[in-house]
Amino acid sequence: MPELPETETLARDLGRSLVGRRITGVTVVRRDVLRGVTALRLSRRVTGAEITGTSRRAKFVLLHLSTGDRLVFQPRFTGGVVVSAGDEPITDAFVTIEMELADGGRFAFRDVRRLGTVELLDSAGQARLEARLGVEPLDSAFTAARLSEFLRSSRQAIKKILMDQSRVAGVGNIYANEALWLAGIDPSKPGKRVSAGDVVKLRDAVVKVLSDAVVARGTTFRDFRDAYGTQGGFAPRLAAYGREGRPCLRCGSRLVGTHAIDGRATVFCFRCQR
């Protein structure tokens, strides 16, 4: 579930908690979350490294290490992080990787279903990751003109285009539903049929929904927690996602739900969204 607002929250939390601290030990509890690196190589490469920064790219959380490597975590559906000030192991049944810090603290990656991944990327790996990701929707480069380029060349449903990480990085199912409801656009409309005026509305809606969700520290339905174990606060503000069969907050019509567009839950107002 974690999308841009949730991974942005995790990256900021880790930035406040970990930057300037040194990793002194690594315990890999569940090796199946590792991608492109063995448990032994991970331990050797990160032990002794200082965490110099954190960032988010698309739905990835990145820890910047003094070695030049990036420790990259993708939460996917149920992944998250835990930060502890104590020197005792973190007592969480879903911990996959735990790291000790020089001052006695610890942090861990946890994942209930173990669908999330952990990678250690050198500069070449970082370049490959960057090459497959699209524009960040909260960056100034995400303009109506840029969005129009993605839409006018495609017959795909607009919701599917919004969720294509090679075009717009970080938007997932929750916030695609919300942005399309806010813009008043039918999620199934082919991209090339979206008018210039609606492209502007959609761009502004994507930015507003994501920005508001970042301020609220994400959306929690079941699993998402920030690095300190607190739920996100955006769920009460959702207008479409999770509200199938309930009244549209704009016109009062009953919201419709379908899985026909992209196999994911799509909720929309048949009257408001054209």
C-alpha positions as CSV (number, residue, x, y, z in Angstrom):
1,M,0.0,0.0,0.0
2,P,2.7,2.6,0.8
3,E,2.7,5.2,-2.0
4,L,4.4,8.6,-2.3
5,P,3.0,10.1,0.9
6,E,3.8,7.1,3.0
7,T,7.3,6.6,1.7
8,E,8.0,10.3,2.0
9,T,6.9,10.1,5.6
10,L,9.2,7.2,6.3
11,A,12.2,8.9,4.5
12,R,11.7,12.1,6.6
13,D,11.4,10.1,9.8
14,L,14.6,8.2,9.1
15,G,16.3,11.4,8.2
16,R,15.4,12.9,11.6
17,S,16.4,9.7,13.4
18,L,19.4,8.3,11.6
19,V,21.5,10.9,9.8
20,G,24.9,11.2,11.3
21,R,24.8,7.8,12.9
22,R,27.1,4.9,12.1
23,I,26.0,1.3,11.4
24,T,28.0,-1.2,13.5
25,G,26.1,-4.5,12.8
26,V,23.6,-6.1,10.5
27,T,21.3,-9.1,11.2
28,V,19.4,-10.5,8.2
29,V,16.4,-12.4,9.6
30,R,14.6,-13.0,6.3
31,R,16.9,-13.4,3.3
32,D,14.0,-13.5,0.8
33,V,13.6,-9.7,1.0
34,L,17.1,-9.1,-0.4
35,R,17.5,-8.2,-4.1
36,G,20.8,-8.3,-5.9
37,V,22.9,-8.7,-2.7
38,T,23.6,-11.5,-0.3
39,A,23.3,-11.2,3.4
40,L,27.1,-11.5,3.8
41,R,27.8,-8.8,1.2
42,L,25.2,-6.5,2.7
43,S,26.7,-6.9,6.1
44,R,30.3,-6.3,4.9
45,R,29.3,-3.3,2.7
46,V,27.3,-1.4,5.3
47,T,29.0,-2.2,8.6
48,G,31.1,0.9,9.6
49,A,29.3,3.2,7.2
50,E,27.7,6.5,8.3
51,I,24.2,7.4,7.3
52,T,24.7,10.7,5.6
53,G,21.2,11.4,4.4
54,T,17.8,10.0,3.4
55,S,15.5,10.5,0.5
56,R,12.5,9.2,-1.4
57,R,12.3,8.3,-5.1
58,A,8.9,7.1,-6.4
59,K,7.8,4.5,-3.8
60,F,11.4,3.8,-2.6
61,V,13.1,4.9,0.6
62,L,16.8,5.5,0.3
63,L,19.4,5.6,3.0
64,H,22.6,7.4,1.8
65,L,25.8,5.9,3.1
66,S,29.2,7.4,3.5
67,T,30.6,4.7,1.1
68,G,28.5,6.2,-1.7
69,D,26.1,3.2,-1.7
70,R,22.4,3.6,-1.2
71,L,20.4,1.2,0.9
72,V,17.1,1.1,-0.9
73,F,13.8,-0.2,0.7
74,Q,10.6,-0.7,-1.2
75,P,7.7,-1.3,1.2
76,R,5.2,-2.5,-1.4
77,F,2.1,-3.6,0.4
78,T,2.9,-4.2,4.1
79,G,6.5,-3.1,4.6
80,G,7.7,-0.4,7.0
81,V,10.5,0.6,9.3
82,V,11.1,0.7,13.1
83,V,13.5,2.9,14.9
84,S,14.5,2.1,18.5
85,A,16.6,4.1,20.9
86,G,17.5,1.1,23.0
87,D,20.3,-1.5,22.5
88,E,18.1,-4.5,22.9
89,P,16.9,-6.3,19.7
90,I,13.6,-4.9,18.3
91,T,10.8,-7.2,19.4
92,D,8.7,-7.3,16.3
93,A,7.7,-10.7,14.8
94,F,7.8,-9.2,11.2
95,V,11.4,-7.8,11.3
96,T,13.3,-8.9,8.1
97,I,16.6,-6.9,8.6
98,E,17.9,-5.2,11.7
99,M,20.8,-2.9,12.0
100,E,22.8,-1.8,15.1
101,L,24.1,1.8,15.5
102,A,27.3,3.0,17.2
103,D,25.4,4.8,19.9
104,G,23.4,1.8,20.9
105,G,20.2,2.5,18.9
106,R,18.8,0.2,16.3
107,F,16.5,0.3,13.2
108,A,14.8,-2.4,11.3
109,F,12.9,-3.1,8.1
110,R,9.7,-5.0,8.8
111,D,7.2,-6.6,6.5
112,V,4.1,-8.6,7.4
113,R,3.8,-10.4,4.0
114,R,7.5,-10.1,3.0
115,L,6.6,-8.6,-0.4
116,G,8.8,-5.6,0.1
117,T,12.4,-5.6,-1.0
118,V,15.8,-4.3,0.2
119,E,18.7,-3.5,-2.2
120,L,22.2,-2.1,-1.8
121,L,23.0,0.0,-4.9
122,D,26.3,1.4,-6.0
123,S,26.4,4.3,-8.4
124,A,25.7,2.2,-11.4
125,G,22.7,0.6,-9.6
126,Q,21.4,4.0,-8.6
127,A,21.6,5.1,-12.3
128,R,19.6,2.0,-13.4
129,L,16.9,2.7,-10.8
130,E,16.7,6.3,-11.8
131,A,16.5,5.4,-15.5
132,R,13.3,3.4,-15.1
133,L,11.4,6.0,-13.1
134,G,9.3,8.9,-14.4
135,V,8.8,12.5,-13.2
136,E,8.1,13.2,-9.5
137,P,4.6,14.6,-9.2
138,L,5.6,17.1,-6.5
139,D,8.5,18.4,-8.5
140,S,8.3,21.6,-10.6
141,A,8.9,19.4,-13.7
142,F,5.5,17.9,-13.3
143,T,3.6,20.4,-15.4
144,A,0.3,20.1,-17.3
145,A,2.3,20.1,-20.5
146,R,4.4,17.2,-19.3
147,L,1.3,15.3,-18.2
148,S,-0.3,16.0,-21.5
149,E,2.6,14.3,-23.3
150,F,1.9,11.1,-21.4
151,L,-1.8,11.2,-22.0
152,R,-2.1,12.2,-25.6
153,S,0.0,9.4,-26.9
154,S,-1.9,6.6,-25.1
155,R,-5.2,4.8,-25.5
156,Q,-4.9,3.3,-22.0
157,A,-7.3,4.3,-19.2
158,I,-6.1,7.5,-17.6
159,K,-5.9,5.8,-14.2
160,K,-3.5,3.2,-15.5
161,I,-1.3,6.0,-17.0
162,L,-1.2,7.8,-13.7
163,M,0.0,4.7,-12.0
164,D,2.7,3.9,-14.5
165,Q,5.9,4.5,-12.5
166,S,7.9,5.1,-15.7
167,R,5.8,8.1,-16.4
168,V,4.6,9.5,-13.0
169,A,6.6,8.2,-10.1
170,G,5.0,7.5,-6.8
171,V,1.3,7.6,-7.5
172,G,-0.5,4.3,-6.6
173,N,-4.1,3.1,-6.5
174,I,-5.3,5.2,-3.5
175,Y,-4.1,8.6,-4.7
176,A,-5.0,7.9,-8.4
177,N,-8.6,7.3,-7.3
178,E,-8.6,10.5,-5.2
179,A,-7.0,12.7,-7.8
180,L,-9.4,11.6,-10.5
181,W,-12.4,12.1,-8.2
182,L,-11.1,15.6,-7.3
183,A,-10.6,16.5,-11.0
184,G,-14.0,15.1,-12.0
185,I,-12.5,12.7,-14.6
186,D,-13.7,9.2,-15.4
187,P,-10.9,6.8,-14.5
188,S,-11.6,4.6,-17.6
189,K,-11.3,7.5,-20.1
190,P,-8.5,6.9,-22.6
191,G,-5.6,9.3,-22.1
192,K,-5.7,10.7,-25.5
193,R,-9.4,11.8,-25.0
194,V,-8.7,14.0,-22.0
195,S,-9.2,17.7,-22.9
196,A,-6.5,20.3,-22.3
197,G,-8.6,21.8,-19.6
198,D,-9.0,18.5,-17.8
199,V,-5.3,17.9,-18.0
200,V,-4.7,21.1,-16.0
201,K,-7.4,20.0,-13.5
202,L,-5.8,16.6,-13.1
203,R,-2.3,17.9,-12.7
204,D,-3.5,20.3,-9.9
205,A,-5.5,17.5,-8.3
206,V,-2.6,15.1,-8.2
207,V,-0.4,17.7,-6.6
208,K,-3.1,18.8,-4.1
209,V,-4.0,15.2,-3.0
210,L,-0.4,14.1,-2.6
211,S,0.7,17.3,-0.8
212,D,-2.3,17.1,1.6
213,A,-1.5,13.4,2.3
214,V,2.1,14.1,3.0
215,V,1.1,16.8,5.6
216,A,-1.2,14.2,7.1
217,R,1.7,11.7,7.2
218,G,0.0,9.2,4.8
219,T,-3.0,6.9,4.9
220,T,-3.5,3.9,7.1
221,F,-6.1,1.3,6.5
222,R,-4.4,-1.6,8.2
223,D,-0.6,-2.0,8.1
224,F,1.0,1.4,7.5
225,R,2.8,3.0,10.4
226,D,5.4,5.7,10.4
227,A,8.9,5.0,11.9
228,Y,7.6,5.6,15.4
229,G,4.6,3.3,15.1
230,T,1.9,6.0,14.5
231,Q,-0.8,5.6,11.9
232,G,-1.2,8.1,9.0
233,G,-3.9,10.6,9.3
234,F,-5.3,11.0,5.8
235,A,-7.9,8.2,5.7
236,P,-10.8,10.3,7.1
237,R,-10.2,12.7,4.2
238,L,-10.6,10.1,1.4
239,A,-13.4,11.0,-1.0
240,A,-13.3,8.0,-3.3
241,Y,-11.0,5.1,-2.3
242,G,-12.6,2.7,0.1
243,R,-16.0,4.4,-0.2
244,E,-17.8,2.2,-2.8
245,G,-21.5,2.3,-2.3
246,R,-21.4,5.4,-0.2
247,P,-22.7,8.9,-1.3
248,C,-20.4,11.0,-3.4
249,L,-19.3,14.0,-1.3
250,R,-19.8,16.3,-4.2
251,C,-23.2,15.3,-5.6
252,G,-24.7,12.6,-3.4
253,S,-24.8,9.9,-6.0
254,R,-23.8,6.4,-4.9
255,L,-20.1,5.7,-5.6
256,V,-19.4,2.8,-8.0
257,G,-16.6,0.3,-7.5
258,T,-15.0,-1.9,-10.2
259,H,-11.8,-3.9,-10.8
260,A,-12.2,-3.7,-14.6
261,I,-9.8,-0.9,-15.4
262,D,-6.5,-2.3,-14.2
263,G,-7.3,-5.2,-11.8
264,R,-7.2,-2.8,-8.8
265,A,-10.1,-1.4,-6.9
266,T,-11.4,1.7,-8.7
267,V,-14.1,3.8,-7.0
268,F,-15.7,6.7,-8.8
269,C,-18.9,8.8,-9.2
270,F,-20.7,8.0,-12.5
271,R,-22.4,11.4,-12.4
272,C,-19.5,13.7,-11.4
273,Q,-16.6,12.0,-13.2
274,R,-16.9,12.4,-17.0
